[in-house]
Amino acid sequence: MSDRDAFLATMNRLVDFAATRPVTHVLGCHIEMTRQPGRDYPLGATCQPGEPVLQMTAARLTAVRDAAAAVAGQRGVHRFDDFIIYNEARRGDQVKLLARGLLHRIRPGGS
C-alpha cells in the first residue's frame, strides 16, 4: 500500500464517519492557500493574509476525497480552487516549489 492508498482509505473512513454522525466541522491542516483560486503561499511564508479558516464542512471533506480519488493514478501537483494535492510530485515539481519559497525569502511578496 502506498501513502496515496493510505490517504484515500483514511479519507473514505472520515467521509463515512461524517455521513453517519452530526459533524459540523472537520479540522484540516496546512491550508496555506491564497484568495486566488488554485494559488498557495510559497514555502516559508510567515504572513498569509486571507488564508481560509482551518475548519472544513463535511461536504468539503467529501470534495477533497473525491478529488484525491480522481487523481490517484496521476503523479504530480494537482491544483484545485481551494486545495492542492501533491501526488508523488516529480523532481521538477519539487524544485519549482523550493525555488518559489527561496524567491519569496529574497523578495517577500514577489512570488
C-alpha positions as CSV (number, residue, x, y, z in Angstrom):
1,M,0.0,0.0,0.0
2,S,1.4,3.4,-0.9
3,D,0.9,6.6,1.1
4,R,-1.7,7.5,-1.6
5,D,-3.6,4.4,-0.8
6,A,-3.5,5.0,2.9
7,F,-4.6,8.6,2.4
8,L,-7.6,7.6,0.3
9,A,-8.5,4.9,2.8
10,T,-8.4,7.4,5.6
11,M,-10.4,9.9,3.6
12,N,-13.0,7.3,3.0
13,R,-13.3,6.5,6.7
14,L,-13.6,10.2,7.6
15,V,-16.3,10.8,4.9
16,D,-18.2,7.7,6.1
17,F,-17.9,8.8,9.8
18,A,-19.1,12.3,9.0
19,A,-22.0,10.9,7.0
20,T,-23.3,8.9,9.9
21,R,-22.9,11.5,12.7
22,P,-23.8,15.1,13.3
23,V,-20.4,16.5,12.3
24,T,-20.4,20.3,11.6
25,H,-16.7,20.8,11.0
26,V,-13.5,18.8,10.4
27,L,-10.2,20.5,11.2
28,G,-7.8,20.4,8.3
29,C,-4.2,21.4,8.3
30,H,-1.7,23.2,6.1
31,I,-4.3,25.4,4.5
32,E,-1.8,27.9,3.2
33,M,-4.0,28.9,0.2
34,T,-4.4,32.5,-1.0
35,R,-7.6,34.1,-2.1
36,Q,-6.7,33.4,-5.7
37,P,-8.2,30.0,-6.8
38,G,-5.5,27.3,-7.1
39,R,-2.7,29.5,-5.7
40,D,-0.9,28.7,-2.5
41,Y,1.5,30.7,-0.4
42,P,5.2,29.9,-1.0
43,L,7.2,27.7,1.3
44,G,8.4,29.7,4.3
45,A,5.8,32.5,4.0
46,T,5.3,33.8,7.5
47,C,2.4,36.1,6.7
48,Q,-0.6,34.6,5.0
49,P,-3.3,37.2,4.9
50,G,-6.8,36.0,4.0
51,E,-5.8,32.3,4.5
52,P,-9.0,30.2,4.7
53,V,-10.2,29.1,8.1
54,L,-9.0,25.7,9.4
55,Q,-12.4,24.1,9.8
56,M,-13.9,22.3,6.8
57,T,-17.5,21.2,6.4
58,A,-18.3,17.5,5.9
59,A,-19.2,18.4,2.3
60,R,-15.7,19.9,1.8
61,L,-14.1,16.8,3.2
62,T,-16.0,14.8,0.6
63,A,-14.9,17.1,-2.2
64,V,-11.2,16.7,-1.1
65,R,-11.7,12.9,-1.0
66,D,-13.3,12.9,-4.4
67,A,-10.5,15.0,-5.9
68,A,-7.9,12.7,-4.4
69,A,-9.6,9.7,-5.8
70,A,-9.8,11.4,-9.3
71,V,-6.0,12.0,-9.4
72,A,-5.0,8.8,-7.6
73,G,-3.1,7.3,-10.6
74,Q,-1.6,10.6,-11.8
75,R,1.7,11.7,-10.4
76,G,2.4,15.4,-9.9
77,V,0.8,18.5,-8.4
78,H,-2.9,18.8,-8.9
79,R,-4.4,22.3,-8.2
80,F,-8.0,22.8,-7.2
81,D,-9.6,26.1,-6.3
82,D,-9.0,25.9,-2.6
83,F,-6.6,23.0,-2.1
84,I,-3.6,21.3,-3.8
85,I,-2.9,17.6,-3.9
86,Y,0.8,16.6,-4.1
87,N,0.7,13.1,-5.5
88,E,4.2,11.7,-5.8
89,A,5.4,15.0,-7.0
90,R,8.2,14.7,-9.6
91,R,11.6,16.2,-9.0
92,G,10.8,19.2,-11.3
93,D,7.6,19.9,-9.2
94,Q,9.7,19.8,-6.0
95,V,12.4,22.1,-7.5
96,K,9.7,24.6,-8.5
97,L,8.2,24.5,-5.0
98,L,11.5,25.1,-3.3
99,A,12.6,27.8,-5.8
100,R,9.4,29.7,-5.3
101,G,9.9,29.5,-1.5
102,L,13.5,30.7,-1.9
103,L,12.5,33.5,-4.2
104,H,9.9,34.6,-1.6
105,R,12.6,34.8,1.1
106,I,14.7,37.0,-1.2
107,R,11.7,39.1,-2.4
108,P,8.8,38.8,0.0
109,G,5.5,39.2,-1.8
110,G,7.2,38.8,-5.2
111,S,6.3,35.2,-5.9
